[in-house]
Amino acid sequence: MPLTADEAFQRFKQEQPRIERAVQATGAHLRYATARKGVTCEVTSRAKEASSFKNKIYRKGYTDPWKQITDKAGIRVIVPHRGLLDDALQVISDCLDVVKVEDDRDAPGDEDRLRYPRLHIQAVMVGGKEDPDGAPYECEIQLRTEAVDLWSRMSHKLLYKPGVTPPADVSRSLYRLIALVELFDLEVERGVQAMAKHPELARSNQLLDTAEQIYRTFTDHPHSTDLSHEVVEILSQTVEDTAAYSEQLTQFAERFRERLERAYTEYGPTSALFLKHGRYLLASQPESLIIFERLSTIRSRFGLQIAWKHSELPDSMLTDMAQIWGVAL
């Protein structure tokens, strides 16, 4: 029997903590899965606010709000350019139980229209079978490029005001921006493909992309991109096969996950040691994963020392990392 609007709202408030745990676990699961497959993206997750849940009931006039509101939890997967959308979609399909996919990117018959390129996935959350009725919790996953995400957030603020119809010129101007979004995504994708033709740049970028993806499974704390590029340029000199190393680094992170978690907890960007003394800077950077891996064997440790000595970075940066990992240089 369908729940009334008030019954659905009360049930949501009661189950919201369980939904929040499930969506956070699902977000972490996707971050790990995309890192494992080498798909560069940003994953954010949240449970719906109780006020938003209630507002949606009354705005939409649902007859069975508990079942009809399918975005009790939401996840956003944001990729740098559209060339990664299909890869990310494949990872989501492989690691979650997908209920349905709404893909309007290339819908036939709408070539003459400017519209939001919807790519939404309804999926069962990890650990989702916590519903008191035994039914799995689901979430809505919005898969977008960075450009589409920017447009979507801005247009939502201006176009979707309950009870207010925006002026036609405002709506039209926002939809005209979709053309710029398409051009932006195309040019970014073209630039990525062009950069891939330069071996040295491609090596460093691939190493950093892999490290960033895995690092996000430990912390979402921001880092210095400039420092990352400077350090990875040194680290790339110690890696012979960049493509194979991505898998090697992923396996390293899996094997030493607990040890790495302790290292980031004790020395990372939110640790008391870092906040008090400002030391162990590289433990707040994604390339720290590559350094830890290189420090783990005698041969790669020796190569790392040689490459580091020929750089302009202070020796203390490397010795600090060796201290964290528990090895001598």
ZADOVEX-105487 format. One record per residue (C-alpha): residue in three letters; x, y, z. Coordinates in steps of 0.2 Angstrom, whole numbers, plus 2048, in hexadecimal, padded with zeros to 3 digits. Example, Ala and Ser with C-alpha at 12.3 -4.5 7.8 and 13.67 -1.06 7.14 Angstrom:
ALA83E7EA827;SER8447FB824;
This chain:
MET800800800;PRO8078117FB;LEU80D81C809;THR80682D80B;ALA81183D809;ASP81383F81C;GLU81682C81E;ALA82382C811;PHE82C83B818;GLN82C83482A;ARG833824823;PHE84182D819;LYS846836829;GLN847826832;GLU85181D825;GLN85C82C820;PRO86B82682A;ARG86B815822;ILE86981D811;GLU878829814;ARG88381A819;ALA87E81180A;VAL88181F7FE;GLN892823806;ALA897811804;THR8918117F2;GLY89B8217EE;ALA8AB8197F6;HIS8A88097EC;LEU8A68137DC;ARG8B681D7E0;TYR8C080D7E2;ALA8B88057D2;THR8BC8147C7;ALA8CE8157CE;ARG8D08027CB;LYS8CB8047B9;GLY8D58147B7;VAL8C68207B3;THR8C98317B9;CYS8BA8397C2;GLU8B48417D1;VAL8A78387DB;THR89B8407E8;SER88D8397F2;ARG87F83E7FD;ALA86E839804;LYS860845800;GLU85C85280D;ALA84C84F816;SER845861811;SER84985D7FF;PHE84084C800;LYS831854807;ASN8318637FA;LYS8328567EC;ILE82384D7F2;TYR81885C7F1;ARG8208647E1;LYS81D8537D7;GLY80D84E7DF;TYR81283C7E1;THR80582F7E5;ASP8128237EC;PRO82082E7F1;TRP82B8217FA;LYS82C8177EA;GLN82B8257DD;ILE83982F7E5;THR8488257DE;ASP8568327E3;LYS85582F7F6;ALA86882F7F4;GLY8728367E6;ILE8848347DE;ARG88D83F7D2;VAL89B8387C7;ILE8A48467BE;VAL8B08427B1;PRO8BC84F7A8;HIS8B584D797;ARG8A884378D;GLY8B4836787;LEU8B482E798;LEU8A182D79A;ASP89F81C792;ASP8AE81679C;ALA8A681C7AD;LEU8958157A8;GLN89D8047A5;VAL8A68047B6;ILE8958097BF;SER88C7FB7B5;ASP89A7EE7BA;CYS89A7F27CD;LEU8887F67D1;ASP8777EE7CE;VAL8707FB7C1;VAL85D7FC7C1;LYS85C8087B2;VAL8668147A7;GLU8608257A0;ASP86B82A792;ASP866839788;ARG87783D780;ASP87383776F;ALA86083576E;PRO85B83575C;GLY84F842756;ASP856850761;GLU865856757;ASP85D867754;ARG85B86A767;LEU866870775;ARG863866785;TYR86A85F794;PRO87484F790;ARG86C84479D;LEU8768357A3;HIS86E82E7B3;ILE87081D7BA;GLN8648157C7;ALA86D8087D1;VAL86C7FE7E1;MET8788057EE;VAL8867FB7F6;GLY8807F3806;GLY86F7FA800;LYS8647EC807;GLU8617F5817;ASP84F7FA814;PRO8447F3822;ASP8397EC814;GLY8477E280D;ALA8487EC7FD;PRO8597F37F7;TYR85C8067F9;GLU86080E7E8;CYS86981E7E3;GLU8698297D4;ILE87A82B7CC;GLN87C83A7C1;LEU88B8377B5;ARG8918487AD;THR8A08517A6;GLU8A785F7B0;ALA8A086B7A3;VAL88E8647A4;ASP88F8637B7;LEU8938767B7;TRP88487A7AB;SER87886F7B5;ARG87C8767C6;MET87A8887BF;SER86A8847B5;HIS86287C7C4;LYS86488B7CE;LEU85C8967C1;LEU84F88B7B8;TYR8488807C6;LYS83F88B7D2;PRO82F8847D9;GLY82088D7D4;VAL82A8997C8;THR82C8987B6;PRO83C8A07B0;PRO83C8AD7A2;ALA83D8A6791;ASP84D8AF78D;VAL8568A979C;SER851897798;ARG856899786;SER8678A178B;LEU86B893797;TYR86788578A;ARG87288F77D;LEU88088B789;ILE87E879786;ALA88687C775;LEU89688377E;VAL89687478A;GLU89686977B;LEU8A4872773;PHE8AE873783;ASP8AD860786;LEU8B285D774;GLU8C1868775;VAL8C7861786;GLU8C584F77F;ARG8CF85576F;GLY8DC85C77B;VAL8DE84C785;GLN8E0842775;ALA8ED84E76F;MET8F784D77F;ALA8F783B77F;LYS90183B76F;HIS910843779;PRO918834782;GLU92083E791;LEU910848795;ALA905839793;ARG91082F79F;SER90F83C7AD;ASN8FD83F7AA;GLN8F882D7AB;LEU90282A7BB;LEU8FA8397C3;ASP8E98347BD;THR8EB8237C5;ALA8F282A7D5;GLU8E48377D7;GLN8D782A7D4;ILE8DE81E7E1;TYR8E282C7ED;ARG8CF8317ED;THR8CB8207F5;PHE8D5826804;THR8D0838805;ASP8C78467FB;HIS8D3854802;PRO8D98607F5;HIS8EB8607F0;SER8F786B7E6;THR8F68667D4;ASP9068707D0;LEU9108667DD;SER9088567D6;HIS90F8597C4;GLU92085E7CB;VAL92284E7D5;VAL91A8427C8;GLU9268487BB;ILE9348417C7;LEU92B8317CB;SER92782E7B8;GLN93A82B7B6;THR93981C7C1;VAL92B8137B8;GLU92F80A7A8;ASP91D8057A2;THR9108127A7;ALA9018087A1;ALA9067F87AB;TYR90B8037BA;SER8F98097BC;GLU8F47F77C0;GLN9037F57CB;LEU8FF8047D5;THR8EC7FF7D7;GLN8F27EE7DD;PHE8FE7F67E9;ALA8F08017F1;GLU8E57F27F3;ARG8F37E87FB;PHE8F87F5807;ARG8E77FE809;GLU8E77FD81C;ARG8F980381E;LEU8F6811812;GLU8E681681B;ARG8F181782B;ALA8FE821822;TYR8F182E81C;THR8E882F82D;GLU8F9832837;TYR90283D82A;GLY8F584381D;PRO8ED85481A;THR8E1853829;SER8EE84B835;ALA8F3854845;LEU906852840;PHE90385B82F;LEU8F7868836;LYS90486C845;HIS91586B83C;GLY91186C829;ARG91C85D826;TYR91984E81B;LEU91285980D;LEU91284B800;ALA90784080B;SER8F984D806;GLN8FC84A7F4;PRO8F683C7E8;GLU9078387E2;SER90B8327F3;LEU9048217EE;ILE9118207E0;ILE91F8257ED;PHE9198187F9;GLU91980B7EC;ARG92A80F7E6;LEU93180F7F7;SER92A7FD7FA;THR9387F47F0;ILE94B7F67F1;ARG94D7F87DE;SER93F8057DB;ARG94580E7EB;PHE9568107E4;GLY9508177D4;LEU9458237DD;GLN95382A7E7;ILE95E82D7D7;ALA94F8367CE;TRP94C8407DE;LYS95E8467E0;HIS95E84D7CE;SER94E8577D2;GLU94C8687DA;LEU9418617E8;PRO9488607FA;ASP94E850800;SER944852810;MET93484F806;LEU93A83D801;THR941839812;ASP93183E81A;MET92783280F;ALA934824812;GLN932827825;ILE91F825823;TRP921815819;GLY92E80F826;VAL93D80C81A;ALA94E81481A;LEU95681D80C;
